[in-house]
Amino acid sequence: MKIPFNKFVSKREEHSNVSDVLDGEDIDQIKLLEDEFASYIGADYALATSHGTSALHLAMLALELKRGDKVVCSVNCFPNVPEVVRHFDAEPVFIDIDADSYNINLNLLETYLQDNKSKKLKAVIVSHVAGNSVDLDRLYSIARIYNIKIVEEASEALGATFNSKKIGATGADITCFDFSSHLKKNICNGGMFVTDDEKLYDRAKLLANHGISRDEDALDYIYDVIDIGNDYSLSELNAAYIRAQVKSQDENIKRNQAIARMYNEALEDVEHISLPDIINEQHPFSLYIVKIDKNRDSFALKLRDVGIETGLHYIPLHLLTYYKSKYSLRVNDFPVALRTFQQVLSLPIYPSMSDEEVKFVIKNIKKIAKTRV
């Protein structure tokens, strides 16, 4: 049996929506996706982008990030987070993580903001690892105290809730989603820029199309450029496919939750395995991250030998050559992220995964765990 780390399944609605595009039906798939996504999240505005990284980059444009500005983020996130900051010749500031959630440590974040008050500090980008959110009430309170913008990178938290509101409608200035995130590759790409701030939305919408402005009463080919933007556009085909995926998200979450319960019950007392600490009231289980207390890579190799693919979320940024050398970072600068990195392993979890496949993963984890000394 071969168990991939992730697998997407196209159902009838995906095929139907894509066929509408290919058949030339007069349907604005992008506008429908934006409207349906905003409604699903409960946000005022949603702007579709070509992928999640472009949504993050657009967020930095909307916030008018400039050379020398600073943006705080967790040291445990995918490289696209500090990458979009560096593209503005601005500086990412890394904060260590909470040992249980793997998210940014809010105590350390607040300490940093207390000690580094500066107009150059523009924003905090918060990643919700595996769909597990930080304490957003506290985060927003910190943002108000220190007058700093909050951007949430919520690719792994689509459908997750906090205080009965979906992530993306809880109070961030901007929330970004990716429909084909790291190691969870879809057959299409797409992202979403979400906000309740009309000014941020209007600026993002302008900059997402080369800064082009058009008079609605003029001919279509008449336009003006009033700012420097770029092309972040999503294709109609991708939008059509993603529309169906979003419609299935809550159903998919229920299946992921059922798989997570199977993992929880079967692995709870297995030696050398620590299960995830759950915070969200509705956890989407986009990832199921365990800790292996001995020889994680050896454990992953043995799983691979029997056909089970695994993932790692993430390699801390201070261990990556560019950031390590650019900012003279040392291995022990972020001890919690380092220790966590040495142990975490993401197990396969996706809605089309059968009970038989889940049991196969469990059986082999138990078998391998017995060989640990």
C-alpha positions, 0 to 999 in steps of 0.5 A: 500500500502507498499512502501519499502525504496528500491527495486531492480528489475532483468531484462532479462540481469541480468538473462541471465548473471547469467545463463551464469555462471551457465551453465559454459560458458567460460566468464570471468565475473569479467574481463568484469565487470572491463573493462566495469566499467572503460569504463563507469566511464572513469577511467584507472583502475578498480578492482572488490572487494567483497563489498564496504568496502573491496574496501575501506580497499584495498585502505588503503592497497594500500596507505600503511597506518600504525599504528599511521597514520591519515586519515581525514573524515566527521563525517557524513558517514557510519561507514565503513569509519573510520572502515577501518582506525582503522583496521590498528591501524591508527586514523580517524580525524572527520570534521563537515559538510556543512549544505546544502550538508551534505558532509565534510565542505571544509573550516573546512578541510582546516583549520584542514590541515593548523593547523596540518601539519604532515607526519602522515596525509596520506589521506582524505576520502570524501563521496558523500552523496546522490550522491551530490559531494563536490566542487572537484576542490577545494578539489583537490587543497587542496590536492596538497597544503598539499600533501595528498591523496584523496580517494572518497567513491562514493557508492551513486554517481555512474553515477553522474558527476562533470565538465562533468566527472563521479565521479571516473574520476575527479582526486581522487587518488582512488575512491571506489564504493559499489553495495549494500550500506547502506540501499540500499541492493541489492540481491548481494554484490560487490565493485569497486576500481577505479584509474588512478594511475598504481602503486596504481592499481598494488599494489591493484591488488597484495594485493587483492589476498593474495600478490600472484605473478605468472609467466605467463609461469609457471604452474597454481599451482606455485606461490610466496607470496611477500607481506601481502594481503588478499582475496577481490575477487568478485564471477563470479555470483555477477560480472555477475549480477552487469554487467547488473546493471551498464549497466542500471545505466544511465537509472535508474538515469533518472527515479530517477530524474523523481521521484525527480522532482515529490517530488520537485514539490509536496513538495516545499511549504509544511510546516515543510519540506525542500527539498534537495539542489542539486549541481551535474550537473547530480545528481543520486538521489540515496537518496532523503533526506528531513529535518523535522523541528519538531519531525523527528522520530515521522514523520517517525513512522507515515509514517511507520504506513501507510506502507512507509519505510524511511532511515537515512543518517547518525547517526554522528560518534561522537554519536556512542559508539565506537568513542565517547568513543575511542576519548572522543567526546562530543555531541556538538563537531560537531554542524552542523552534530548534528543539521542535524542528528536531522532533516534529513529523506531519502524518498523511491526512486528507478527506479521501484517505480511507479508514483502511489507509489510516489503520495502515499508517497507525499499524506501521507507526506502532511497529516502528515505535517499538524499535526505538530505544 
